[in-house]
């Protein structure tokens, strides 16, 4: 459960911030449901989440997106920030896909930066600009102190970030302590917890940071919940299908349980236990060698409907793949005979486009995070910190996702053969050498085309 949800009550985070979350009620319920679908494990008679559809979708997308990921920069300071991002990239991507949004929060540590990830259900949005971007938000962070439950204290740090009319960011920090989990308790000084003693209660940055001081990841999906600027989970359109799949799984399990041979007895032979279920007692059984029908008992063994349940589950899974834009067979089991060439090409194309969208989401957030590190580093006097141009950051997603490197090389060779492209330019692309000036082209010829130079000199 999120910290914000756990603390809703007579005195909630909104009361402490003295502001109201502008997120609509349908959106709040949707966010809670997305996280519940991802983390919920307990089964009931009506629903069994053992298929873990939400987890599978998020895991597959994240694994594919970062399968061949590489980030680098010739700028030493920017490279340090990228290394910090590498440690949280998968967590950030997963939380953004689950909740529709997530925020990368940079913090100076020694000569570099470390990052924490703020999930959507721990954020209250108090204001937006004309383009729908948050300009006033509150976040909650919980710390438990004490070894034993009776002596434990729950500390909640509430942080509010507000952009002023001049573009400068103001951060306000409030610390609360409670002896009971799920309650804010009483406000205490920030110094009450060692990790927060250096935090100011209020601070306004001397210059604009270009935002809230956080790098925002938001899924590139139109909001299908309430049409608001809030981001939506990658599986938001398939929530109903996921519930149907879980219900289908529970029905299938129940079918197997009820399909065991049962003895049918009249109701007056059954005693109700403390759990509310009826059962026979040992005193009702007598060892006789006779036909059960003569003593009022009948053996019942119904026929199982396994194929019907499995067929329905596969149809749900294929529909979920279509709605989300996943590759056919990623969730479902599709027979080879059912997968025509058109279906394979279409589903693979949709999947690649989905992956590209999420890679671009991360790339934008990563470059923004590095830029922020440069600004914050100067303000916090981090050694070597300076303004970083986003173009100084190079992100390579590898072969087969954003582009097919082998196919591009084949296209370049074809253009060279037809006289449409200089071979030096193709070689420069292939081996990562600049090919902008005559000096660049000469360097490529000297390294990869010495025989051509000798022939030219002979002429």
Helices and strands as residue ranges (DSSP letters): H 3-6, H 13-17, H 25-39, G 49-51, H 53-65, E 70-72, H 76-86, H 89-99, E 101-109, E 112-119, G 120-122, E 123-128, E 134-145, G 149-151, E 153-163, E 169-178, E 186-188, G 190-192, G 194-196, E 202-204, E 214-218, G 236-238, H 239-258, E 262-264, G 267-269, E 271-272, E 278-279, G 282-284, G 292-295, E 298-300, H 306-324, G 336-338, H 341-379, G 390-392, E 394-396, H 405-417, H 423-431, H 438-448, H 450-458
